């Protein structure tokens, strides 16, 4: 599994990306188990570690995957109440 880190993302910039991905049908939520699992496997995401980090930062973090085919694609954790967002990015 490739190494990755979790970085903070501007919540309002993320909100725009989320809206764009939603409109394009490129947002994957955990409830869509087949698409979620396929994306996590394909990109070798350590979801457990990323979730643990997000839970340390936010009381209620919502995971979502943006898969638009852009450099902003990936796993995000966001909290509307805390107006915060984290993104899992691979280390190069």
C-alpha positions as a Markdown table, in Angstrom:
| # | Residue | x | y | z |
|---|---|---|---|---|
| 1 | Unk | 0.0 | 0.0 | 0.0 |
| 2 | Unk | 1.5 | 3.4 | -1.0 |
| 3 | Unk | 2.3 | 5.8 | 1.8 |
| 4 | Unk | -0.1 | 8.8 | 2.1 |
| 5 | Unk | -0.7 | 11.7 | 4.4 |
| 6 | Unk | -3.8 | 13.7 | 5.4 |
| 7 | Unk | -3.7 | 17.4 | 4.7 |
| 8 | Unk | -6.1 | 20.2 | 5.5 |
| 9 | Unk | -8.1 | 21.7 | 2.6 |
| 10 | Unk | -10.0 | 25.0 | 2.6 |
| 11 | Unk | -13.6 | 24.0 | 3.4 |
| 12 | Unk | -15.1 | 26.5 | 1.0 |
| 13 | Unk | -12.9 | 25.5 | -1.9 |
| 14 | Unk | -13.9 | 21.9 | -1.1 |
| 15 | Unk | -17.6 | 22.8 | -1.1 |
| 16 | Unk | -17.2 | 24.1 | -4.6 |
| 17 | Unk | -15.4 | 20.9 | -5.7 |
| 18 | Unk | -18.0 | 18.8 | -4.1 |
| 19 | Unk | -20.8 | 20.7 | -5.8 |
| 20 | Unk | -19.0 | 20.3 | -9.2 |
| 21 | Unk | -18.5 | 16.6 | -8.7 |
| 22 | Unk | -22.1 | 16.1 | -7.6 |
| 23 | Unk | -23.4 | 17.9 | -10.7 |
| 24 | Unk | -21.1 | 15.8 | -12.9 |
| 25 | Unk | -22.1 | 12.5 | -11.2 |
| 26 | Unk | -18.5 | 12.0 | -10.0 |
| 27 | Unk | -19.1 | 11.9 | -6.2 |
| 28 | Unk | -18.9 | 8.5 | -4.5 |
| 29 | Unk | -20.4 | 8.2 | -1.1 |
| 30 | Unk | -19.8 | 5.3 | 1.3 |
| 31 | Unk | -23.5 | 4.2 | 0.8 |
| 32 | Unk | -22.6 | 3.3 | -2.8 |
| 33 | Unk | -20.6 | 0.2 | -1.5 |
| 34 | Unk | -19.6 | -1.2 | -4.9 |
| 35 | Unk | -18.2 | 2.0 | -6.3 |
| 36 | Unk | -16.6 | 3.0 | -3.0 |
| 37 | Unk | -14.9 | -0.4 | -2.6 |
| 38 | Unk | -13.7 | -0.4 | -6.2 |
| 39 | Unk | -12.2 | 3.1 | -5.9 |
| 40 | Unk | -10.5 | 2.3 | -2.6 |
| 41 | Unk | -9.0 | -0.9 | -4.0 |
| 42 | Unk | -7.9 | 0.6 | -7.3 |
| 43 | Unk | -6.1 | 3.5 | -5.6 |
| 44 | Unk | -4.8 | 1.4 | -2.7 |
| 45 | Unk | -6.3 | 3.7 | -0.1 |
| 46 | Unk | -5.7 | 2.9 | 3.6 |
| 47 | Unk | -9.2 | 4.0 | 4.6 |
| 48 | Unk | -8.8 | 2.8 | 8.2 |
| 49 | Unk | -5.8 | 5.0 | 9.0 |
| 50 | Unk | -7.3 | 8.0 | 7.2 |
| 51 | Unk | -10.6 | 7.6 | 9.1 |
| 52 | Unk | -8.7 | 7.5 | 12.4 |
| 53 | Unk | -6.9 | 10.7 | 11.6 |
| 54 | Unk | -10.2 | 12.4 | 10.5 |
| 55 | Unk | -11.9 | 11.4 | 13.8 |
| 56 | Unk | -9.1 | 13.0 | 15.8 |
| 57 | Unk | -9.6 | 16.3 | 13.9 |
| 58 | Unk | -13.4 | 16.4 | 13.6 |
| 59 | Unk | -16.2 | 15.2 | 15.9 |
| 60 | Unk | -18.4 | 14.2 | 13.0 |
| 61 | Unk | -16.4 | 13.7 | 9.7 |
| 62 | Unk | -18.2 | 12.7 | 6.6 |
| 63 | Unk | -16.1 | 10.7 | 4.0 |
| 64 | Unk | -16.6 | 11.3 | 0.3 |
| 65 | Unk | -14.6 | 10.4 | -2.8 |
| 66 | Unk | -14.4 | 12.8 | -5.7 |
| 67 | Unk | -13.6 | 11.0 | -9.0 |
| 68 | Unk | -13.8 | 13.5 | -11.8 |
| 69 | Unk | -10.6 | 12.6 | -13.5 |
| 70 | Unk | -8.8 | 15.7 | -12.2 |
| 71 | Unk | -5.9 | 16.4 | -9.8 |
| 72 | Unk | -8.5 | 17.1 | -7.0 |
| 73 | Unk | -9.7 | 13.5 | -7.1 |
| 74 | Unk | -9.4 | 11.5 | -3.9 |
| 75 | Unk | -10.8 | 10.7 | -0.5 |
| 76 | Unk | -11.9 | 13.6 | 1.6 |
| 77 | Unk | -13.4 | 14.0 | 5.1 |
| 78 | Unk | -15.5 | 17.0 | 5.7 |
| 79 | Unk | -17.4 | 18.5 | 8.6 |
| 80 | Unk | -20.1 | 21.1 | 7.8 |
| 81 | Unk | -20.6 | 22.0 | 11.5 |
| 82 | Unk | -16.9 | 22.6 | 12.0 |
| 83 | Unk | -16.3 | 24.0 | 8.5 |
| 84 | Unk | -13.3 | 21.9 | 7.9 |
| 85 | Unk | -12.0 | 19.4 | 5.4 |
| 86 | Unk | -9.1 | 16.9 | 5.2 |
| 87 | Unk | -7.8 | 15.1 | 2.1 |
| 88 | Unk | -5.8 | 11.9 | 1.8 |
| 89 | Unk | -2.9 | 12.5 | -0.6 |
| 90 | Unk | -0.2 | 10.0 | -1.6 |
| 91 | Unk | 3.4 | 10.7 | -0.7 |
| 92 | Unk | 5.7 | 10.9 | -3.7 |
